[in-house]
């Protein structure tokens, strides 16, 4: 994110839009960064139709309170912790895979290390307003998981573990609660 790119999705999507974009940026590419103010979900444009921030730091210094109740700084800290724990899976692009998931507003993407011992599956609701649900259809062979295997899907964001079997599993994401799962897949 930069001081001159505040797209309509962020202007209108509120904190859920900022959260889901942070998850996708942090976990689908080897390097990422944000513009100061992103942590506070600053979303006021310079003028209607503009993608420039009203009070960008291009021309002024702006002190901010990153401990404000609306801050997503704790999520950003958590994402950086996940990046450090799963360094081999996340710091290269070779193993990036998109998977099918029912619903136009749901996205499923995996990252893993070269030997498929460290596998992350990111599931995201791209709609910042409404909950969406659907069934995954994962490419288990690409993930190094046998077709009918039972495996754990541990959510690195909430510390919740689900037990899944096979490629098709139910997911529901409510942007007001949690717009994404970051699942560490482990064979049982």
Backbone as CSV, one residue per row, in Angstrom:
resi,resn,N_x,N_y,N_z,CA_x,CA_y,CA_z,C_x,C_y,C_z
1,UNK,0.846,-1.178,0.000,0.000,0.000,0.000,0.887,1.236,0.000
2,UNK,0.502,2.260,-0.727,1.292,3.481,-0.817,0.414,4.692,-0.527
3,UNK,1.013,5.877,-0.348,0.207,7.047,-0.002,-0.703,7.531,-1.133
4,UNK,-0.585,6.961,-2.312,-1.460,7.411,-3.393,-2.308,6.284,-3.977
5,UNK,-2.472,5.202,-3.227,-3.342,4.123,-3.690,-4.310,3.734,-2.580
6,UNK,-5.443,4.379,-2.571,-6.536,4.060,-1.656,-7.724,3.712,-2.543
7,UNK,-7.805,2.447,-2.930,-8.836,2.075,-3.899,-10.227,2.039,-3.264
8,UNK,-11.226,1.933,-4.108,-12.613,1.977,-3.657,-12.941,0.844,-2.689
9,UNK,-12.340,-0.318,-2.883,-12.567,-1.455,-1.980,-12.228,-1.069,-0.545
10,UNK,-11.106,-0.402,-0.335,-10.721,0.030,1.010,-11.557,1.215,1.479
11,UNK,-11.907,2.122,0.575,-12.711,3.280,0.960,-14.079,2.865,1.487
12,UNK,-14.656,1.811,0.904,-16.020,1.423,1.252,-16.117,0.166,2.123
13,UNK,-15.059,-0.627,2.172,-15.124,-1.922,2.852,-14.884,-1.906,4.341
14,UNK,-14.382,-0.805,4.879,-14.140,-0.706,6.312,-13.068,-1.675,6.791
15,UNK,-12.952,-1.869,8.106,-11.917,-2.739,8.665,-11.862,-4.155,8.077
16,UNK,-13.008,-4.804,7.756,-12.889,-6.147,7.160,-12.093,-6.144,5.847
17,UNK,-12.243,-5.098,5.034,-11.491,-5.013,3.777,-9.999,-4.878,4.065
18,UNK,-9.644,-4.084,5.053,-8.236,-3.923,5.415,-7.664,-5.231,5.955
19,UNK,-8.455,-5.945,6.764,-7.970,-7.204,7.338,-7.728,-8.255,6.256
20,UNK,-8.691,-8.447,5.366,-8.538,-9.504,4.365,-7.410,-9.167,3.392
21,UNK,-7.256,-7.901,3.033,-6.149,-7.528,2.137,-4.801,-7.727,2.809
22,UNK,-4.727,-7.465,4.109,-3.468,-7.693,4.830,-3.123,-9.175,4.846
23,UNK,-4.125,-10.022,5.113,-3.884,-11.471,5.121,-3.388,-11.933,3.758
24,UNK,-4.059,-11.510,2.701,-3.671,-11.949,1.357,-2.294,-11.415,0.970
25,UNK,-2.003,-10.173,1.287,-0.695,-9.608,0.943,0.417,-10.298,1.718
26,UNK,0.197,-10.519,3.007,1.243,-11.105,3.850,1.520,-12.561,3.508
27,UNK,0.496,-13.283,3.040,0.648,-14.724,2.905,0.643,-15.247,1.476
28,UNK,0.486,-14.385,0.489,0.541,-14.875,-0.894,1.765,-14.391,-1.646
29,UNK,2.569,-13.531,-1.053,3.803,-13.092,-1.715,4.968,-13.073,-0.720
30,UNK,6.178,-13.242,-1.231,7.336,-13.338,-0.344,7.623,-12.072,0.461
31,UNK,7.343,-10.891,-0.087,7.569,-9.661,0.671,6.325,-8.792,0.572
32,UNK,6.125,-8.000,1.612,4.952,-7.139,1.612,5.213,-5.944,2.506
33,UNK,4.413,-4.918,2.333,4.535,-3.733,3.163,3.237,-2.952,3.122
34,UNK,3.119,-2.028,4.055,1.910,-1.211,4.117,2.290,0.248,4.332
35,UNK,1.386,1.115,3.983,1.541,2.542,4.193,1.128,2.871,5.617
36,UNK,1.841,3.780,6.257,1.496,4.206,7.610,0.054,4.715,7.634
37,UNK,-0.722,4.212,8.542,-2.142,4.547,8.616,-3.018,3.362,8.242
38,UNK,-2.437,2.416,7.503,-3.185,1.212,7.137,-3.652,0.491,8.393
39,UNK,-2.787,0.472,9.424,-3.104,-0.221,10.675,-4.373,0.323,11.317
40,UNK,-4.699,1.582,11.033,-5.871,2.228,11.618,-7.047,2.278,10.648
41,UNK,-6.902,1.581,9.539,-7.967,1.494,8.520,-8.371,2.877,8.009
42,UNK,-7.387,3.740,7.821,-7.672,5.074,7.286,-8.187,4.918,5.860
43,UNK,-9.352,5.495,5.590,-9.978,5.245,4.301,-10.675,6.460,3.690
44,UNK,-10.258,7.661,4.056,-10.875,8.865,3.514,-10.046,9.356,2.337
45,UNK,-10.695,9.449,1.196,-10.017,9.872,-0.029,-9.908,11.397,-0.097
46,UNK,-8.935,11.863,-0.858,-8.714,13.288,-1.050,-9.973,13.964,-1.596
47,UNK,-10.622,13.298,-2.538,-11.881,13.793,-3.126,-12.611,12.598,-3.736
48,UNK,-13.861,12.764,-4.062,-14.651,11.692,-4.660,-13.979,11.210,-5.941
49,UNK,-13.852,9.885,-6.073,-13.244,9.295,-7.252,-11.724,9.209,-7.203
50,UNK,-11.132,9.774,-6.159,-9.679,9.775,-6.021,-9.222,8.522,-5.294
51,UNK,-8.015,8.068,-5.611,-7.398,6.967,-4.878,-6.297,7.478,-3.954
52,UNK,-6.241,8.770,-3.747,-5.229,9.355,-2.861,-5.851,9.644,-1.498
53,UNK,-5.068,9.382,-0.455,-5.537,9.637,0.905,-5.724,11.137,1.139
54,UNK,-6.739,11.509,1.924,-6.987,12.900,2.264,-5.788,13.504,2.985
55,UNK,-5.293,12.840,4.001,-4.188,13.362,4.810,-2.968,12.460,4.696
56,UNK,-2.480,12.273,3.488,-1.323,11.402,3.317,-0.084,12.049,3.909
57,UNK,0.910,11.244,4.134,2.154,11.757,4.683,3.120,12.213,3.593
58,UNK,2.628,12.369,2.389,3.508,12.868,1.331,3.948,14.298,1.622
59,UNK,3.095,15.036,2.328,3.380,16.456,2.550,3.397,16.852,4.024
60,UNK,3.172,15.901,4.918,3.117,16.247,6.336,3.406,15.026,7.190
61,UNK,3.836,15.269,8.410,4.019,14.198,9.384,2.728,14.062,10.170
62,UNK,2.270,12.846,10.370,1.020,12.610,11.095,1.247,11.636,12.231
63,UNK,1.267,12.110,13.461,1.340,11.174,14.590,0.049,10.357,14.653
64,UNK,0.179,9.095,15.013,-0.994,8.207,15.061,-0.981,7.410,16.353
65,UNK,-2.176,6.989,16.773,-2.322,6.152,17.961,-2.585,4.719,17.497
66,UNK,-1.531,3.915,17.454,-1.666,2.545,16.969,-2.313,1.615,17.992
67,UNK,-2.598,2.142,19.186,-3.295,1.356,20.204,-4.798,1.637,20.195
68,UNK,-5.263,2.421,19.235,-6.689,2.742,19.132,-7.503,1.458,18.988
69,UNK,-8.739,1.459,19.491,-9.573,0.244,19.412,-9.827,-0.240,17.988
70,UNK,-9.753,0.649,17.022,-9.997,0.255,15.633,-8.745,-0.253,14.937
71,UNK,-7.623,-0.256,15.615,-6.357,-0.659,15.017,-6.332,-2.150,14.686
72,UNK,-5.785,-2.463,13.516,-5.580,-3.875,13.160,-4.105,-4.250,13.356
73,UNK,-3.382,-3.438,14.118,-1.973,-3.728,14.401,-1.775,-5.118,15.010
74,UNK,-2.655,-5.584,15.932,-2.464,-6.950,16.448,-2.537,-8.018,15.348
75,UNK,-3.419,-7.837,14.371,-3.485,-8.778,13.249,-2.186,-8.734,12.452
76,UNK,-1.656,-7.560,12.194,-0.423,-7.427,11.426,0.741,-8.083,12.169
77,UNK,0.757,-7.933,13.490,1.783,-8.603,14.299,1.654,-10.105,14.157
78,UNK,0.425,-10.601,14.237,0.174,-12.047,14.112,0.610,-12.553,12.731
79,UNK,0.309,-11.801,11.693,0.706,-12.206,10.341,2.224,-12.286,10.217
80,UNK,2.920,-11.354,10.805,4.385,-11.406,10.758,4.923,-12.588,11.560
81,UNK,4.270,-12.937,12.664,4.659,-14.134,13.423,4.470,-15.381,12.576
82,UNK,3.344,-15.461,11.861,3.073,-16.599,10.977,4.140,-16.668,9.890
83,UNK,4.504,-15.541,9.326,5.537,-15.509,8.285,6.870,-16.039,8.816
84,UNK,7.201,-15.683,10.052,8.466,-16.179,10.629,8.400,-17.687,10.895
85,UNK,7.269,-18.171,11.412,7.126,-19.607,11.716,7.139,-20.464,10.457
86,UNK,6.626,-19.931,9.379,6.482,-20.700,8.137,7.356,-20.109,7.029
87,UNK,8.551,-19.741,7.401,9.485,-19.082,6.486,9.684,-19.865,5.190
88,UNK,9.967,-21.155,5.281,10.253,-21.937,4.074,9.050,-22.023,3.139
89,UNK,7.852,-22.004,3.694,6.648,-22.080,2.862,6.302,-20.736,2.229
90,UNK,6.619,-19.640,2.902,6.114,-18.341,2.472,7.120,-17.445,1.760
91,UNK,8.389,-17.724,1.874,9.367,-16.791,1.337,9.834,-17.135,-0.070
92,UNK,9.017,-17.836,-0.822,9.256,-18.096,-2.239,7.908,-18.352,-2.898
93,UNK,7.846,-18.295,-4.211,6.556,-18.410,-4.919,6.346,-19.732,-5.652
94,UNK,7.360,-20.582,-5.723,7.264,-21.805,-6.531,6.055,-22.662,-6.229
95,UNK,5.665,-22.717,-4.975,4.623,-23.661,-4.579,3.256,-23.004,-4.367
96,UNK,3.106,-21.785,-4.813,1.818,-21.093,-4.712,0.784,-21.828,-5.572
97,UNK,-0.331,-22.192,-4.991,-1.406,-22.902,-5.718,-2.754,-22.301,-5.353
98,UNK,-3.603,-22.151,-6.348,-4.993,-21.748,-6.105,-5.843,-22.999,-6.147
99,UNK,-6.823,-23.070,-5.272,-7.711,-24.227,-5.180,-9.145,-23.763,-5.396
100,UNK,-9.962,-24.691,-5.837,-11.368,-24.363,-6.051,-12.092,-24.334,-4.710
101,UNK,-12.949,-23.353,-4.573,-13.857,-23.280,-3.428,-15.169,-22.708,-3.964
102,UNK,-16.282,-23.309,-3.549,-17.589,-22.842,-4.016,-17.802,-21.390,-3.612
103,UNK,-18.383,-20.629,-4.495,-18.717,-19.248,-4.186,-17.741,-18.272,-4.812
104,UNK,-18.297,-17.260,-5.489,-17.476,-16.262,-6.174,-16.713,-15.354,-5.215
105,UNK,-17.150,-15.262,-3.971,-16.512,-14.346,-3.028,-15.506,-15.036,-2.109
106,UNK,-15.268,-16.325,-2.316,-14.302,-17.060,-1.506,-13.064,-17.375,-2.336
107,UNK,-11.908,-17.284,-1.697,-10.643,-17.566,-2.352,-9.887,-18.586,-1.515
108,UNK,-9.277,-19.562,-2.181,-8.451,-20.574,-1.505,-7.100,-20.632,-2.201
109,UNK,-6.045,-20.412,-1.433,-4.689,-20.432,-1.981,-3.769,-21.111,-0.970
110,UNK,-2.859,-21.929,-1.471,-1.936,-22.619,-0.569,-0.508,-22.199,-0.863
111,UNK,0.298,-22.327,0.175,1.745,-22.111,0.097,2.385,-23.237,0.883
112,UNK,3.524,-23.713,0.434,4.195,-24.806,1.137,5.677,-24.783,0.849
113,UNK,6.411,-25.491,1.677,7.843,-25.625,1.405,8.023,-26.640,0.277
114,UNK,9.245,-26.777,-0.200,9.506,-27.638,-1.357,9.201,-29.108,-1.111
115,UNK,9.307,-29.574,0.127,9.069,-30.992,0.419,7.658,-31.241,0.965
116,UNK,6.835,-30.213,0.990,5.424,-30.283,1.411,5.258,-30.778,2.846
117,UNK,6.185,-30.400,3.706,6.047,-30.703,5.134,5.403,-29.543,5.883
118,UNK,5.554,-28.347,5.356,4.959,-27.151,5.956,3.970,-26.589,4.943
119,UNK,2.686,-26.848,5.160,1.644,-26.486,4.202,0.658,-25.522,4.855
120,UNK,0.460,-24.368,4.217,-0.523,-23.389,4.673,-1.603,-23.239,3.616
121,UNK,-2.843,-23.166,4.071,-3.984,-22.913,3.196,-4.666,-21.647,3.695
122,UNK,-4.746,-20.659,2.832,-5.422,-19.411,3.167,-6.784,-19.434,2.498
123,UNK,-7.819,-19.264,3.302,-9.185,-19.149,2.801,-9.663,-17.750,3.152
124,UNK,-10.182,-17.022,2.172,-10.563,-15.634,2.412,-11.931,-15.328,1.824
125,UNK,-12.689,-14.522,2.559,-13.947,-13.968,2.078,-13.611,-12.596,1.505
126,UNK,-13.761,-12.428,0.208,-13.414,-11.180,-0.460,-14.477,-10.103,-0.307
127,UNK,-15.648,-10.467,0.197,-16.740,-9.530,0.409,-16.610,-8.948,1.815
128,UNK,-16.338,-7.650,1.954,-16.138,-7.083,3.281,-17.426,-6.854,4.067
129,UNK,-18.573,-7.179,3.474,-19.848,-6.892,4.129,-20.599,-8.152,4.540
130,UNK,-20.724,-9.108,3.651,-21.592,-10.258,3.898,-20.813,-11.548,4.149
131,UNK,-21.338,-12.413,5.028,-20.730,-13.738,5.207,-20.925,-14.575,3.950
132,UNK,-19.968,-15.459,3.687,-20.071,-16.393,2.568,-19.621,-17.762,3.047
133,UNK,-20.192,-18.784,2.443,-19.845,-20.151,2.797,-19.769,-20.991,1.538
134,UNK,-19.054,-22.093,1.651,-18.929,-22.985,0.511,-18.104,-24.198,0.879
135,UNK,-17.918,-25.051,-0.099,-17.118,-26.260,0.073,-15.804,-26.083,-0.686
136,UNK,-14.723,-26.486,-0.046,-13.435,-26.482,-0.723,-13.376,-27.667,-1.674
137,UNK,-12.516,-27.578,-2.640,-12.167,-28.716,-3.491,-10.661,-28.625,-3.697
138,UNK,-9.926,-29.092,-2.695,-8.483,-28.920,-2.652,-7.759,-29.923,-3.546
139,UNK,-6.676,-29.475,-4.129,-5.777,-30.352,-4.883,-4.853,-31.001,-3.856
140,UNK,-5.323,-32.099,-3.262,-4.577,-32.740,-2.175,-3.223,-33.276,-2.633
141,UNK,-3.131,-33.752,-3.874,-1.854,-34.255,-4.361,-0.802,-33.149,-4.343
142,UNK,-1.188,-31.946,-4.745,-0.258,-30.818,-4.732,0.155,-30.459,-3.303
143,UNK,-0.718,-30.741,-2.344,-0.439,-30.423,-0.943,0.310,-31.544,-0.228
144,UNK,0.494,-32.680,-0.901,1.189,-33.802,-0.284,0.321,-34.569,0.701
145,UNK,-0.995,-34.507,0.515,-1.939,-35.194,1.400,-2.667,-36.267,0.591
146,UNK,-2.678,-37.525,1.059,-3.407,-38.581,0.347,-4.898,-38.230,0.202
147,UNK,-5.498,-38.696,-0.872,-6.861,-38.338,-1.276,-7.891,-38.483,-0.160
148,UNK,-7.954,-39.584,0.523,-8.963,-39.810,1.569,-8.405,-39.648,2.979
149,UNK,-7.269,-39.013,3.103,-6.633,-38.871,4.419,-7.432,-37.939,5.324
150,UNK,-7.321,-38.193,6.610,-7.824,-37.276,7.619,-6.633,-36.438,8.065
151,UNK,-6.846,-35.133,8.140,-5.756,-34.228,8.492,-6.294,-33.081,9.329
152,UNK,-5.390,-32.453,10.058,-5.755,-31.308,10.880,-5.553,-30.023,10.091
153,UNK,-6.484,-29.098,10.268,-6.389,-27.760,9.694,-6.394,-26.797,10.876
154,UNK,-5.201,-26.397,11.286,-5.053,-25.537,12.459,-5.028,-24.074,12.028
155,UNK,-6.007,-23.300,12.494,-6.080,-21.888,12.127,-5.053,-21.097,12.926
156,UNK,-4.066,-20.564,12.235,-2.986,-19.807,12.863,-3.457,-18.459,13.393
157,UNK,-4.619,-17.981,12.934,-5.135,-16.704,13.416,-5.915,-16.851,14.713
158,UNK,-6.663,-17.945,14.852,-7.534,-18.102,16.021,-7.087,-19.205,16.969
159,UNK,-6.100,-19.986,16.567,-5.614,-21.128,17.347,-6.688,-22.213,17.500
160,UNK,-7.548,-22.327,16.489,-8.593,-23.342,16.447,-8.169,-24.440,15.480
161,UNK,-8.428,-25.700,15.847,-8.067,-26.810,14.971,-9.329,-27.524,14.496
162,UNK,-9.402,-27.755,13.198,-10.487,-28.503,12.573,-9.910,-29.827,12.085
163,UNK,-10.722,-30.865,12.061,-10.311,-32.143,11.501,-11.052,-32.305,10.176
164,UNK,-10.289,-32.412,9.097,-10.850,-32.519,7.756,-10.482,-33.871,7.157
165,UNK,-11.331,-34.326,6.236,-11.069,-35.553,5.487,-11.321,-35.265,4.011
166,UNK,-10.377,-35.657,3.187,-10.549,-35.502,1.742,-10.491,-34.054,1.286
167,UNK,-10.788,-33.826,0.000,-10.638,-32.499,-0.589,-11.794,-31.543,-0.304
168,UNK,-12.990,-32.098,0.004,-14.171,-31.245,0.158,-14.498,-31.052,1.631
169,UNK,-14.387,-29.796,2.067,-14.685,-29.443,3.443,-15.402,-28.096,3.469
170,UNK,-16.270,-27.944,4.445,-17.109,-26.752,4.575,-16.321,-25.596,5.184
171,UNK,-16.559,-24.401,4.656,-15.973,-23.189,5.227,-17.017,-22.079,5.189
172,UNK,-17.063,-21.312,6.273,-17.931,-20.133,6.340,-17.117,-19.013,6.959
173,UNK,-17.086,-17.877,6.279,-16.330,-16.734,6.767,-17.226,-15.502,6.821
174,UNK,-17.289,-14.910,8.005,-18.068,-13.704,8.233,-17.076,-12.557,8.411
175,UNK,-17.092,-11.559,7.524,-16.101,-10.489,7.608,-16.185,-9.679,8.904
176,UNK,-17.354,-9.654,9.535,-17.493,-8.926,10.793,-16.799,-9.660,11.940
177,UNK,-16.568,-10.963,11.770,-15.943,-11.773,12.810,-14.515,-12.134,12.423
178,UNK,-14.378,-12.802,11.280,-13.076,-13.245,10.790,-13.186,-13.423,9.277
179,UNK,-12.521,-12.547,8.498,-12.662,-12.636,7.045,-11.787,-13.697,6.397
180,UNK,-10.904,-14.350,7.187,-9.995,-15.326,6.579,-9.578,-16.378,7.597
181,UNK,-9.225,-17.547,7.062,-8.551,-18.597,7.830,-7.137,-18.712,7.281
182,UNK,-6.188,-18.936,8.157,-4.825,-19.284,7.752,-4.586,-20.652,8.380
183,UNK,-4.799,-21.697,7.573,-4.801,-23.066,8.084,-3.464,-23.749,7.835
184,UNK,-2.863,-24.212,8.893,-1.651,-25.034,8.790,-2.147,-26.482,8.705
185,UNK,-1.927,-27.115,7.562,-2.431,-28.478,7.341,-1.398,-29.489,7.803
186,UNK,-1.853,-30.418,8.657,-0.955,-31.453,9.200,-1.650,-32.800,9.113
187,UNK,-0.958,-33.770,8.547,-1.514,-35.127,8.490,-1.550,-35.697,9.890
188,UNK,-2.586,-36.475,10.171,-2.745,-37.079,11.502,-2.031,-38.392,11.565
